[in-house]
Amino acid sequence: MKGDHTMREGQELMVITGAGGFIGGALARYFHDRGHMRIRAVDKKPLSEWYQRVPGVQNLCLDLSREENCIRVCEGATEVYNLAADMGGMGFIERFRVECLRSILINTHMIEAACRAGVERYFFSSSACAYNTELQKDPQPRALRESDAYPAMAERGYGWEKLLSEIFCQEYWAERGLKTFIARFHNVYGPHGTWDGGREKAPAAISRKVIQAKYTGSNEIRIWGDGTQTRSYMYIDDCTKGIDTIVHCDELIATPINLGSSEFVSVDDLVSIVEAIADVQLRRHYEPDAPKGVAGRNSDNTMIKRILGWEPHTPLRDGLHKTYAWIETQYLNQKAGAQVAEETEQRALATSSLGHAR
Protein backbone atom coordinates (compact mmCIF):
# COMPACT_ATOMS: atom_id res chain seq x y z
CA MET A 1 0.00 0.00 0.00
CA LYS A 2 1.33 3.43 -0.95
CA GLY A 3 2.10 6.01 1.69
CA ASP A 4 2.34 3.77 4.79
CA HIS A 5 4.61 5.73 7.10
CA THR A 6 4.90 3.67 10.28
CA MET A 7 8.02 3.80 12.48
CA ARG A 8 9.27 7.10 11.08
CA GLU A 9 12.96 7.90 11.32
CA GLY A 10 14.18 10.86 13.39
CA GLN A 11 12.44 12.88 16.04
CA GLU A 12 10.13 15.14 14.04
CA LEU A 13 7.35 16.80 16.02
CA MET A 14 3.79 15.87 15.13
CA VAL A 15 0.84 18.07 16.19
CA ILE A 16 -2.68 16.65 16.52
CA THR A 17 -5.48 19.10 17.23
CA GLY A 18 -8.83 17.96 18.54
CA ALA A 19 -6.84 15.25 20.33
CA GLY A 20 -9.24 15.20 23.27
CA GLY A 21 -11.98 14.05 20.91
CA PHE A 22 -12.80 10.66 19.48
CA ILE A 23 -10.81 10.60 16.22
CA GLY A 24 -7.99 12.86 17.43
CA GLY A 25 -7.43 10.72 20.50
CA ALA A 26 -7.40 7.54 18.43
CA LEU A 27 -4.93 9.13 15.99
CA ALA A 28 -2.55 10.08 18.81
CA ARG A 29 -2.61 6.48 20.06
CA TYR A 30 -2.19 5.14 16.51
CA PHE A 31 1.00 7.12 15.87
CA HIS A 32 2.37 6.54 19.37
CA ASP A 33 1.91 2.78 19.02
CA ARG A 34 3.82 2.89 15.75
CA GLY A 35 6.90 4.38 17.36
CA HIS A 36 6.41 8.10 16.84
CA MET A 37 7.94 9.60 19.96
CA ARG A 38 7.23 13.33 19.67
CA ILE A 39 3.53 14.08 19.60
CA ARG A 40 1.88 17.30 20.76
CA ALA A 41 -1.83 16.74 21.41
CA VAL A 42 -4.11 19.78 21.70
CA ASP A 43 -7.75 20.28 22.71
CA LYS A 44 -9.69 23.03 24.45
CA LYS A 45 -11.43 20.60 26.82
CA PRO A 46 -9.95 20.02 30.30
CA LEU A 47 -7.73 16.93 30.39
CA SER A 48 -10.26 15.15 32.58
CA GLU A 49 -12.72 15.25 29.67
CA TRP A 50 -10.38 13.87 26.98
CA TYR A 51 -11.48 10.50 25.58
CA GLN A 52 -7.93 9.17 25.46
CA ARG A 53 -4.69 10.37 27.02
CA VAL A 54 -1.69 8.57 25.57
CA PRO A 55 1.39 8.06 27.79
CA GLY A 56 4.41 10.04 26.66
CA VAL A 57 2.38 12.51 24.59
CA GLN A 58 2.52 16.25 25.34
CA ASN A 59 -1.04 17.37 26.12
CA LEU A 60 -2.06 21.03 25.86
CA CYS A 61 -5.46 22.54 26.69
CA LEU A 62 -5.83 25.52 24.36
CA ASP A 63 -8.63 27.20 22.41
CA LEU A 64 -7.49 27.08 18.78
CA SER A 65 -10.01 29.65 17.61
CA ARG A 66 -7.41 32.11 18.99
CA GLU A 67 -4.55 32.90 16.61
CA GLU A 68 -1.84 33.10 19.28
CA ASN A 69 -2.60 29.55 20.43
CA CYS A 70 -2.31 28.20 16.90
CA ILE A 71 1.09 29.86 16.52
CA ARG A 72 2.19 28.28 19.79
CA VAL A 73 1.14 24.72 18.93
CA CYS A 74 2.66 24.78 15.43
CA GLU A 75 6.08 25.92 16.63
CA GLY A 76 8.71 23.36 15.65
CA ALA A 77 6.20 20.98 14.04
CA THR A 78 6.92 18.89 10.96
CA GLU A 79 3.41 17.51 10.51
CA VAL A 80 0.08 18.96 11.63
CA TYR A 81 -3.18 17.00 11.77
CA ASN A 82 -6.05 19.42 12.25
CA LEU A 83 -9.11 17.63 13.61
CA ALA A 84 -10.27 20.39 15.96
CA ALA A 85 -13.89 21.43 15.42
CA ASP A 86 -17.08 22.13 17.30
CA MET A 87 -19.25 19.31 16.01
CA GLY A 88 -21.26 16.21 16.81
CA GLY A 89 -23.93 13.98 15.34
CA MET A 90 -26.90 15.15 13.30
CA GLY A 91 -28.75 16.34 16.41
CA PHE A 92 -25.91 18.79 17.08
CA ILE A 93 -24.98 20.02 13.61
CA GLU A 94 -28.58 20.75 12.63
CA ARG A 95 -29.35 22.68 15.82
CA PHE A 96 -26.07 24.55 16.31
CA ARG A 97 -25.03 25.76 12.88
CA VAL A 98 -23.35 28.92 14.13
CA GLU A 99 -21.09 26.94 16.45
CA CYS A 100 -20.17 24.66 13.55
CA LEU A 101 -19.45 27.62 11.26
CA ARG A 102 -17.20 29.21 13.87
CA SER A 103 -14.76 26.32 13.43
CA ILE A 104 -13.60 28.27 10.36
CA LEU A 105 -11.61 30.38 12.85
CA ILE A 106 -9.68 27.29 13.93
CA ASN A 107 -9.01 26.23 10.35
CA THR A 108 -7.84 29.62 9.07
CA HIS A 109 -5.57 30.31 12.06
CA MET A 110 -4.15 26.77 12.06
CA ILE A 111 -3.22 26.63 8.37
CA GLU A 112 -1.62 30.09 8.49
CA ALA A 113 0.35 29.20 11.62
CA ALA A 114 1.45 25.91 10.09
CA CYS A 115 2.60 27.66 6.92
CA ARG A 116 4.57 30.29 8.85
CA ALA A 117 6.14 27.59 11.04
CA GLY A 118 7.49 25.74 7.99
CA VAL A 119 5.36 22.64 8.52
CA GLU A 120 6.02 20.03 5.84
CA ARG A 121 2.62 18.30 5.78
CA TYR A 122 -0.76 19.60 6.91
CA PHE A 123 -3.88 17.43 7.19
CA PHE A 124 -7.44 18.75 7.31
CA SER A 125 -10.35 16.58 8.41
CA SER A 126 -13.23 17.39 6.10
CA SER A 127 -16.60 15.66 5.90
CA ALA A 128 -19.08 14.07 3.53
CA CYS A 129 -21.38 16.89 4.67
CA ALA A 130 -19.51 19.01 2.11
CA TYR A 131 -21.27 17.19 -0.74
CA ASN A 132 -24.12 18.68 -2.75
CA THR A 133 -27.31 17.92 -0.83
CA GLU A 134 -29.33 17.81 -4.07
CA LEU A 135 -27.62 14.48 -4.79
CA GLN A 136 -28.66 13.00 -1.45
CA LYS A 137 -32.46 13.09 -1.52
CA ASP A 138 -32.94 9.39 -2.28
CA PRO A 139 -32.53 6.71 0.45
CA GLN A 140 -31.00 4.52 -2.29
CA PRO A 141 -28.30 6.96 -3.42
CA ARG A 142 -25.57 6.55 -5.95
CA ALA A 143 -22.19 6.60 -4.25
CA LEU A 144 -20.74 10.11 -4.03
CA ARG A 145 -17.59 10.79 -6.04
CA GLU A 146 -15.11 13.46 -5.00
CA SER A 147 -16.24 15.67 -7.89
CA ASP A 148 -19.82 15.68 -6.55
CA ALA A 149 -19.03 18.50 -4.12
CA TYR A 150 -19.54 20.91 -7.04
CA PRO A 151 -21.66 22.73 -8.01
CA ALA A 152 -21.64 23.52 -4.30
CA MET A 153 -24.73 23.00 -2.15
CA ALA A 154 -23.25 21.72 1.10
CA GLU A 155 -25.18 21.06 4.31
CA ARG A 156 -25.90 24.33 6.08
CA GLY A 157 -23.41 25.28 8.75
CA TYR A 158 -21.07 22.34 9.18
CA GLY A 159 -20.90 21.37 5.51
CA TRP A 160 -20.07 24.86 4.27
CA GLU A 161 -17.39 25.28 6.94
CA LYS A 162 -15.73 22.12 5.68
CA LEU A 163 -15.98 23.03 2.00
CA LEU A 164 -14.51 26.49 2.46
CA SER A 165 -11.65 25.10 4.56
CA GLU A 166 -10.87 22.61 1.80
CA ILE A 167 -10.40 25.60 -0.54
CA PHE A 168 -7.99 27.17 1.96
CA CYS A 169 -5.94 23.96 1.85
CA GLN A 170 -5.86 23.95 -1.93
CA GLU A 171 -4.85 27.61 -2.18
CA TYR A 172 -2.13 27.36 0.46
CA TRP A 173 -0.55 24.66 -1.69
CA ALA A 174 -1.03 26.54 -4.96
CA GLU A 175 0.17 29.92 -3.67
CA ARG A 176 2.45 29.17 -0.72
CA GLY A 177 3.71 25.64 -1.31
CA LEU A 178 2.32 24.06 1.87
CA LYS A 179 1.65 20.37 1.27
CA THR A 180 -1.95 19.92 2.37
CA PHE A 181 -4.05 16.76 2.52
CA ILE A 182 -7.84 16.56 2.76
CA ALA A 183 -10.00 13.57 3.73
CA ARG A 184 -13.79 13.67 3.62
CA PHE A 185 -14.86 11.47 6.53
CA HIS A 186 -17.99 9.36 6.22
CA ASN A 187 -19.51 8.72 9.68
CA VAL A 188 -16.69 7.44 11.87
CA TYR A 189 -17.63 5.20 14.81
CA GLY A 190 -16.01 2.91 17.37
CA PRO A 191 -15.01 2.61 21.04
CA HIS A 192 -13.67 5.55 23.07
CA GLY A 193 -16.04 8.08 21.54
CA THR A 194 -19.12 10.13 22.37
CA TRP A 195 -22.03 7.84 23.27
CA ASP A 196 -24.46 10.15 25.08
CA GLY A 197 -25.12 13.82 25.75
CA GLY A 198 -26.38 14.88 22.31
CA ARG A 199 -23.21 14.92 20.19
CA GLU A 200 -23.04 11.19 19.49
CA LYS A 201 -23.53 9.77 16.00
CA ALA A 202 -26.01 7.11 14.95
CA PRO A 203 -24.05 3.89 15.72
CA ALA A 204 -23.29 5.07 19.26
CA ALA A 205 -26.74 6.58 19.84
CA ILE A 206 -28.53 3.43 18.70
CA SER A 207 -26.20 1.21 20.71
CA ARG A 208 -26.92 3.27 23.83
CA LYS A 209 -30.67 3.23 23.23
CA VAL A 210 -30.70 -0.55 22.79
CA ILE A 211 -28.59 -1.00 25.92
CA GLN A 212 -30.93 1.25 27.92
CA ALA A 213 -33.99 -0.62 26.67
CA LYS A 214 -32.37 -3.95 27.54
CA TYR A 215 -31.36 -3.04 31.08
CA THR A 216 -34.44 -1.01 32.00
CA GLY A 217 -36.83 -3.54 30.51
CA SER A 218 -38.67 -0.92 28.44
CA ASN A 219 -38.31 -3.07 25.30
CA GLU A 220 -38.76 -0.08 23.00
CA ILE A 221 -36.60 2.34 21.05
CA ARG A 222 -37.20 5.81 19.60
CA ILE A 223 -35.75 6.34 16.13
CA TRP A 224 -35.11 9.73 14.54
CA GLY A 225 -36.80 9.95 11.15
CA ASP A 226 -38.73 7.13 9.51
CA GLY A 227 -35.92 4.56 9.52
CA THR A 228 -35.31 4.68 5.76
CA GLN A 229 -32.37 7.13 5.80
CA THR A 230 -29.16 5.44 4.61
CA ARG A 231 -25.49 6.00 5.44
CA SER A 232 -22.14 4.24 5.36
CA TYR A 233 -20.15 3.96 8.61
CA MET A 234 -16.36 3.71 8.95
CA TYR A 235 -14.69 1.96 11.88
CA ILE A 236 -12.13 4.07 13.75
CA ASP A 237 -9.15 1.80 12.99
CA ASP A 238 -9.77 2.23 9.26
CA CYS A 239 -9.99 5.98 9.76
CA THR A 240 -6.62 6.34 11.50
CA LYS A 241 -4.90 4.06 9.00
CA GLY A 242 -6.46 6.02 6.15
CA ILE A 243 -5.31 9.38 7.51
CA ASP A 244 -1.71 8.17 7.80
CA THR A 245 -1.76 6.72 4.31
CA ILE A 246 -3.31 9.79 2.68
CA VAL A 247 -0.91 12.26 4.31
CA HIS A 248 2.12 10.36 3.05
CA CYS A 249 1.03 10.05 -0.56
CA ASP A 250 2.22 13.04 -2.61
CA GLU A 251 -0.23 12.18 -5.38
CA LEU A 252 -2.96 13.43 -3.02
CA ILE A 253 -1.53 16.86 -2.20
CA ALA A 254 -4.38 19.42 -2.03
CA THR A 255 -6.78 16.79 -3.38
CA PRO A 256 -9.97 16.02 -1.40
CA ILE A 257 -10.58 12.28 -1.14
CA ASN A 258 -13.32 10.13 0.37
CA LEU A 259 -12.39 8.27 3.53
CA GLY A 260 -15.30 6.02 4.33
CA SER A 261 -16.77 2.57 3.95
CA SER A 262 -18.76 1.75 0.83
CA GLU A 263 -21.05 -0.57 2.86
CA PHE A 264 -24.23 1.41 3.45
CA VAL A 265 -27.34 0.53 5.46
CA SER A 266 -30.62 2.11 6.48
CA VAL A 267 -31.25 3.30 10.02
CA ASP A 268 -33.73 0.45 10.44
CA ASP A 269 -31.06 -2.04 9.36
CA LEU A 270 -28.58 -0.45 11.76
CA VAL A 271 -31.05 -0.92 14.61
CA SER A 272 -31.57 -4.55 13.60
CA ILE A 273 -27.83 -5.25 13.66
CA VAL A 274 -27.49 -3.77 17.15
CA GLU A 275 -30.57 -5.68 18.34
CA ALA A 276 -28.97 -8.92 17.15
CA ILE A 277 -25.76 -8.09 19.03
CA ALA A 278 -27.77 -7.38 22.20
CA ASP A 279 -30.04 -10.42 21.63
CA VAL A 280 -33.21 -8.32 21.96
CA GLN A 281 -36.07 -7.23 19.73
CA LEU A 282 -37.60 -3.86 20.49
CA ARG A 283 -40.76 -1.99 19.59
CA ARG A 284 -39.87 0.89 17.29
CA HIS A 285 -41.30 4.38 17.64
CA TYR A 286 -40.39 6.79 14.84
CA GLU A 287 -39.91 10.53 15.26
CA PRO A 288 -40.27 12.08 11.78
CA ASP A 289 -39.71 15.63 13.05
CA ALA A 290 -36.37 14.82 14.73
CA PRO A 291 -33.07 15.83 13.05
CA LYS A 292 -32.28 13.30 10.35
CA GLY A 293 -30.06 14.94 7.72
CA VAL A 294 -30.08 13.94 4.07
CA ALA A 295 -32.08 10.93 2.86
CA GLY A 296 -29.11 8.90 1.66
CA ARG A 297 -25.32 9.09 1.43
CA ASN A 298 -22.62 6.58 0.48
CA SER A 299 -18.91 6.75 -0.34
CA ASP A 300 -17.57 6.05 -3.81
CA ASN A 301 -14.15 4.49 -3.13
CA THR A 302 -12.93 4.27 -6.72
CA MET A 303 -10.35 7.01 -6.22
CA ILE A 304 -8.85 5.76 -2.94
CA LYS A 305 -8.56 2.22 -4.30
CA ARG A 306 -6.90 3.45 -7.49
CA ILE A 307 -4.37 5.71 -5.81
CA LEU A 308 -3.67 3.90 -2.52
CA GLY A 309 -4.63 0.33 -3.38
CA TRP A 310 -6.71 0.27 -0.18
CA GLU A 311 -10.05 1.28 1.24
CA PRO A 312 -11.74 1.10 4.68
CA HIS A 313 -12.68 -2.55 5.00
CA THR A 314 -13.92 -3.39 8.53
CA PRO A 315 -17.40 -4.98 8.17
CA LEU A 316 -20.08 -2.97 9.96
CA ARG A 317 -21.20 -5.91 12.10
CA ASP A 318 -17.64 -6.50 13.34
CA GLY A 319 -17.10 -2.85 14.23
CA LEU A 320 -20.49 -2.59 15.93
CA HIS A 321 -19.77 -5.63 18.11
CA LYS A 322 -16.71 -3.84 19.54
CA THR A 323 -18.50 -0.52 19.81
CA TYR A 324 -21.55 -2.00 21.54
CA ALA A 325 -19.39 -3.88 24.06
CA TRP A 326 -17.49 -0.70 24.97
CA ILE A 327 -20.64 1.42 25.33
CA GLU A 328 -22.30 -1.27 27.42
CA THR A 329 -19.36 -1.16 29.82
CA GLN A 330 -19.57 2.64 30.03
CA TYR A 331 -23.33 2.47 30.63
CA LEU A 332 -23.03 -0.11 33.43
CA ASN A 333 -20.16 1.80 35.06
CA GLN A 334 -22.19 5.00 34.93
CA LYS A 335 -25.22 3.23 36.35
CA ALA A 336 -23.14 1.70 39.17
CA GLY A 337 -21.58 5.09 39.93
CA ALA A 338 -25.00 6.74 40.09
CA GLN A 339 -26.23 3.99 42.41
CA VAL A 340 -23.26 4.41 44.73
CA ALA A 341 -23.80 8.19 44.79
CA GLU A 342 -27.49 7.71 45.59
CA GLU A 343 -26.73 5.23 48.40
CA THR A 344 -24.11 7.60 49.84
CA GLU A 345 -26.62 10.46 49.78
CA GLN A 346 -29.27 8.30 51.47
CA ARG A 347 -26.83 7.29 54.23
CA ALA A 348 -25.89 10.94 54.77
CA LEU A 349 -29.57 11.92 55.06
CA ALA A 350 -30.25 9.06 57.45
CA THR A 351 -27.30 10.08 59.65
CA SER A 352 -28.47 13.68 59.61
CA SER A 353 -31.99 12.60 60.63
CA LEU A 354 -30.65 10.54 63.52
CA GLY A 355 -28.64 13.50 64.70
CA HIS A 356 -31.75 15.69 64.78
CA ALA A 357 -33.71 12.96 66.56
CA ARG A 358 -31.22 12.94 69.39
C-alpha positions as CSV (number, residue, x, y, z in Angstrom):
1,M,0.0,0.0,0.0
2,K,1.3,3.4,-0.9
3,G,2.1,6.0,1.7
4,D,2.3,3.8,4.8
5,H,4.6,5.7,7.1
6,T,4.9,3.7,10.3
7,M,8.0,3.8,12.5
8,R,9.3,7.1,11.1
9,E,13.0,7.9,11.3
10,G,14.2,10.9,13.4
11,Q,12.4,12.9,16.0
12,E,10.1,15.1,14.0
13,L,7.4,16.8,16.0
14,M,3.8,15.9,15.1
15,V,0.8,18.1,16.2
16,I,-2.7,16.7,16.5
17,T,-5.5,19.1,17.2
18,G,-8.8,18.0,18.5
19,A,-6.8,15.3,20.3
20,G,-9.2,15.2,23.3
21,G,-12.0,14.0,20.9
22,F,-12.8,10.7,19.5
23,I,-10.8,10.6,16.2
24,G,-8.0,12.9,17.4
25,G,-7.4,10.7,20.5
26,A,-7.4,7.5,18.4
27,L,-4.9,9.1,16.0
28,A,-2.6,10.1,18.8
29,R,-2.6,6.5,20.1
30,Y,-2.2,5.1,16.5
31,F,1.0,7.1,15.9
32,H,2.4,6.5,19.4
33,D,1.9,2.8,19.0
34,R,3.8,2.9,15.7
35,G,6.9,4.4,17.4
36,H,6.4,8.1,16.8
37,M,7.9,9.6,20.0
38,R,7.2,13.3,19.7
39,I,3.5,14.1,19.6
40,R,1.9,17.3,20.8
41,A,-1.8,16.7,21.4
42,V,-4.1,19.8,21.7
43,D,-7.7,20.3,22.7
44,K,-9.7,23.0,24.5
45,K,-11.4,20.6,26.8
46,P,-10.0,20.0,30.3
47,L,-7.7,16.9,30.4
48,S,-10.3,15.1,32.6
49,E,-12.7,15.2,29.7
50,W,-10.4,13.9,27.0
51,Y,-11.5,10.5,25.6
52,Q,-7.9,9.2,25.5
53,R,-4.7,10.4,27.0
54,V,-1.7,8.6,25.6
55,P,1.4,8.1,27.8
56,G,4.4,10.0,26.7
57,V,2.4,12.5,24.6
58,Q,2.5,16.2,25.3
59,N,-1.0,17.4,26.1
60,L,-2.1,21.0,25.9
61,C,-5.5,22.5,26.7
62,L,-5.8,25.5,24.4
63,D,-8.6,27.2,22.4
64,L,-7.5,27.1,18.8
65,S,-10.0,29.6,17.6
66,R,-7.4,32.1,19.0
67,E,-4.6,32.9,16.6
68,E,-1.8,33.1,19.3
69,N,-2.6,29.6,20.4
70,C,-2.3,28.2,16.9
71,I,1.1,29.9,16.5
72,R,2.2,28.3,19.8
73,V,1.1,24.7,18.9
74,C,2.7,24.8,15.4
75,E,6.1,25.9,16.6
76,G,8.7,23.4,15.6
77,A,6.2,21.0,14.0
78,T,6.9,18.9,11.0
79,E,3.4,17.5,10.5
80,V,0.1,19.0,11.6
81,Y,-3.2,17.0,11.8
82,N,-6.1,19.4,12.3
83,L,-9.1,17.6,13.6
84,A,-10.3,20.4,16.0
85,A,-13.9,21.4,15.4
86,D,-17.1,22.1,17.3
87,M,-19.2,19.3,16.0
88,G,-21.3,16.2,16.8
89,G,-23.9,14.0,15.3
90,M,-26.9,15.2,13.3
91,G,-28.7,16.3,16.4
92,F,-25.9,18.8,17.1
93,I,-25.0,20.0,13.6
94,E,-28.6,20.7,12.6
95,R,-29.3,22.7,15.8
96,F,-26.1,24.5,16.3
97,R,-25.0,25.8,12.9
98,V,-23.4,28.9,14.1
99,E,-21.1,26.9,16.5
100,C,-20.2,24.7,13.6
101,L,-19.5,27.6,11.3
102,R,-17.2,29.2,13.9
103,S,-14.8,26.3,13.4
104,I,-13.6,28.3,10.4
105,L,-11.6,30.4,12.8
106,I,-9.7,27.3,13.9
107,N,-9.0,26.2,10.4
108,T,-7.8,29.6,9.1
109,H,-5.6,30.3,12.1
110,M,-4.2,26.8,12.1
111,I,-3.2,26.6,8.4
112,E,-1.6,30.1,8.5
113,A,0.3,29.2,11.6
114,A,1.4,25.9,10.1
115,C,2.6,27.7,6.9
116,R,4.6,30.3,8.8
117,A,6.1,27.6,11.0
118,G,7.5,25.7,8.0
119,V,5.4,22.6,8.5
120,E,6.0,20.0,5.8
121,R,2.6,18.3,5.8
122,Y,-0.8,19.6,6.9
123,F,-3.9,17.4,7.2
124,F,-7.4,18.8,7.3
125,S,-10.3,16.6,8.4
126,S,-13.2,17.4,6.1
127,S,-16.6,15.7,5.9
128,A,-19.1,14.1,3.5
129,C,-21.4,16.9,4.7
130,A,-19.5,19.0,2.1
131,Y,-21.3,17.2,-0.7
132,N,-24.1,18.7,-2.8
133,T,-27.3,17.9,-0.8
134,E,-29.3,17.8,-4.1
135,L,-27.6,14.5,-4.8
136,Q,-28.7,13.0,-1.4
137,K,-32.5,13.1,-1.5
138,D,-32.9,9.4,-2.3
139,P,-32.5,6.7,0.4
140,Q,-31.0,4.5,-2.3
141,P,-28.3,7.0,-3.4
142,R,-25.6,6.5,-5.9
143,A,-22.2,6.6,-4.2
144,L,-20.7,10.1,-4.0
145,R,-17.6,10.8,-6.0
146,E,-15.1,13.5,-5.0
147,S,-16.2,15.7,-7.9
148,D,-19.8,15.7,-6.6
149,A,-19.0,18.5,-4.1
150,Y,-19.5,20.9,-7.0
151,P,-21.7,22.7,-8.0
152,A,-21.6,23.5,-4.3
153,M,-24.7,23.0,-2.2
154,A,-23.2,21.7,1.1
155,E,-25.2,21.1,4.3
156,R,-25.9,24.3,6.1
157,G,-23.4,25.3,8.7
158,Y,-21.1,22.3,9.2
159,G,-20.9,21.4,5.5
160,W,-20.1,24.9,4.3
161,E,-17.4,25.3,6.9
162,K,-15.7,22.1,5.7
163,L,-16.0,23.0,2.0
164,L,-14.5,26.5,2.5
165,S,-11.7,25.1,4.6
166,E,-10.9,22.6,1.8
167,I,-10.4,25.6,-0.5
168,F,-8.0,27.2,2.0
169,C,-5.9,24.0,1.9
170,Q,-5.9,24.0,-1.9
171,E,-4.9,27.6,-2.2
172,Y,-2.1,27.4,0.5
173,W,-0.5,24.7,-1.7
174,A,-1.0,26.5,-5.0
175,E,0.2,29.9,-3.7
176,R,2.5,29.2,-0.7
177,G,3.7,25.6,-1.3
178,L,2.3,24.1,1.9
179,K,1.6,20.4,1.3
180,T,-2.0,19.9,2.4
181,F,-4.1,16.8,2.5
182,I,-7.8,16.6,2.8
183,A,-10.0,13.6,3.7
184,R,-13.8,13.7,3.6
185,F,-14.9,11.5,6.5
186,H,-18.0,9.4,6.2
187,N,-19.5,8.7,9.7
188,V,-16.7,7.4,11.9
189,Y,-17.6,5.2,14.8
190,G,-16.0,2.9,17.4
191,P,-15.0,2.6,21.0
192,H,-13.7,5.6,23.1
193,G,-16.0,8.1,21.5
194,T,-19.1,10.1,22.4
195,W,-22.0,7.8,23.3
196,D,-24.5,10.1,25.1
197,G,-25.1,13.8,25.7
198,G,-26.4,14.9,22.3
199,R,-23.2,14.9,20.2
200,E,-23.0,11.2,19.5
201,K,-23.5,9.8,16.0
202,A,-26.0,7.1,14.9
203,P,-24.0,3.9,15.7
204,A,-23.3,5.1,19.3
205,A,-26.7,6.6,19.8
206,I,-28.5,3.4,18.7
207,S,-26.2,1.2,20.7
208,R,-26.9,3.3,23.8
209,K,-30.7,3.2,23.2
210,V,-30.7,-0.6,22.8
211,I,-28.6,-1.0,25.9
212,Q,-30.9,1.2,27.9
213,A,-34.0,-0.6,26.7
214,K,-32.4,-4.0,27.5
215,Y,-31.4,-3.0,31.1
216,T,-34.4,-1.0,32.0
217,G,-36.8,-3.5,30.5
218,S,-38.7,-0.9,28.4
219,N,-38.3,-3.1,25.3
220,E,-38.8,-0.1,23.0
221,I,-36.6,2.3,21.1
222,R,-37.2,5.8,19.6
223,I,-35.7,6.3,16.1
224,W,-35.1,9.7,14.5
225,G,-36.8,9.9,11.1
226,D,-38.7,7.1,9.5
227,G,-35.9,4.6,9.5
228,T,-35.3,4.7,5.8
229,Q,-32.4,7.1,5.8
230,T,-29.2,5.4,4.6
231,R,-25.5,6.0,5.4
232,S,-22.1,4.2,5.4
233,Y,-20.2,4.0,8.6
234,M,-16.4,3.7,8.9
235,Y,-14.7,2.0,11.9
236,I,-12.1,4.1,13.8
237,D,-9.2,1.8,13.0
238,D,-9.8,2.2,9.3
239,C,-10.0,6.0,9.8
240,T,-6.6,6.3,11.5
241,K,-4.9,4.1,9.0
242,G,-6.5,6.0,6.2
243,I,-5.3,9.4,7.5
244,D,-1.7,8.2,7.8
245,T,-1.8,6.7,4.3
246,I,-3.3,9.8,2.7
247,V,-0.9,12.3,4.3
248,H,2.1,10.4,3.1
249,C,1.0,10.1,-0.6
250,D,2.2,13.0,-2.6
251,E,-0.2,12.2,-5.4
252,L,-3.0,13.4,-3.0
253,I,-1.5,16.9,-2.2
254,A,-4.4,19.4,-2.0
255,T,-6.8,16.8,-3.4
256,P,-10.0,16.0,-1.4
257,I,-10.6,12.3,-1.1
258,N,-13.3,10.1,0.4
259,L,-12.4,8.3,3.5
260,G,-15.3,6.0,4.3
261,S,-16.8,2.6,3.9
262,S,-18.8,1.8,0.8
263,E,-21.0,-0.6,2.9
264,F,-24.2,1.4,3.5
265,V,-27.3,0.5,5.5
266,S,-30.6,2.1,6.5
267,V,-31.3,3.3,10.0
268,D,-33.7,0.4,10.4
269,D,-31.1,-2.0,9.4
270,L,-28.6,-0.5,11.8
271,V,-31.1,-0.9,14.6
272,S,-31.6,-4.6,13.6
273,I,-27.8,-5.2,13.7
274,V,-27.5,-3.8,17.2
275,E,-30.6,-5.7,18.3
276,A,-29.0,-8.9,17.2
277,I,-25.8,-8.1,19.0
278,A,-27.8,-7.4,22.2
279,D,-30.0,-10.4,21.6
280,V,-33.2,-8.3,22.0
281,Q,-36.1,-7.2,19.7
282,L,-37.6,-3.9,20.5
283,R,-40.8,-2.0,19.6
284,R,-39.9,0.9,17.3
285,H,-41.3,4.4,17.6
286,Y,-40.4,6.8,14.8
287,E,-39.9,10.5,15.3
288,P,-40.3,12.1,11.8
289,D,-39.7,15.6,13.1
290,A,-36.4,14.8,14.7
291,P,-33.1,15.8,13.1
292,K,-32.3,13.3,10.3
293,G,-30.1,14.9,7.7
294,V,-30.1,13.9,4.1
295,A,-32.1,10.9,2.9
296,G,-29.1,8.9,1.7
297,R,-25.3,9.1,1.4
298,N,-22.6,6.6,0.5
299,S,-18.9,6.8,-0.3
300,D,-17.6,6.0,-3.8
301,N,-14.1,4.5,-3.1
302,T,-12.9,4.3,-6.7
303,M,-10.3,7.0,-6.2
304,I,-8.9,5.8,-2.9
305,K,-8.6,2.2,-4.3
306,R,-6.9,3.4,-7.5
307,I,-4.4,5.7,-5.8
308,L,-3.7,3.9,-2.5
309,G,-4.6,0.3,-3.4
310,W,-6.7,0.3,-0.2
311,E,-10.0,1.3,1.2
312,P,-11.7,1.1,4.7
313,H,-12.7,-2.5,5.0
314,T,-13.9,-3.4,8.5
315,P,-17.4,-5.0,8.2
316,L,-20.1,-3.0,10.0
317,R,-21.2,-5.9,12.1
318,D,-17.6,-6.5,13.3
319,G,-17.1,-2.8,14.2
320,L,-20.5,-2.6,15.9
321,H,-19.8,-5.6,18.1
322,K,-16.7,-3.8,19.5
323,T,-18.5,-0.5,19.8
324,Y,-21.6,-2.0,21.5
325,A,-19.4,-3.9,24.1
326,W,-17.5,-0.7,25.0
327,I,-20.6,1.4,25.3
328,E,-22.3,-1.3,27.4
329,T,-19.4,-1.2,29.8
330,Q,-19.6,2.6,30.0
331,Y,-23.3,2.5,30.6
332,L,-23.0,-0.1,33.4
333,N,-20.2,1.8,35.1
334,Q,-22.2,5.0,34.9
335,K,-25.2,3.2,36.4
336,A,-23.1,1.7,39.2
337,G,-21.6,5.1,39.9
338,A,-25.0,6.7,40.1
339,Q,-26.2,4.0,42.4
340,V,-23.3,4.4,44.7
341,A,-23.8,8.2,44.8
342,E,-27.5,7.7,45.6
343,E,-26.7,5.2,48.4
344,T,-24.1,7.6,49.8
345,E,-26.6,10.5,49.8
346,Q,-29.3,8.3,51.5
347,R,-26.8,7.3,54.2
348,A,-25.9,10.9,54.8
349,L,-29.6,11.9,55.1
350,A,-30.3,9.1,57.5
351,T,-27.3,10.1,59.6
352,S,-28.5,13.7,59.6
353,S,-32.0,12.6,60.6
354,L,-30.6,10.5,63.5
355,G,-28.6,13.5,64.7
356,H,-31.8,15.7,64.8
357,A,-33.7,13.0,66.6
358,R,-31.2,12.9,69.4
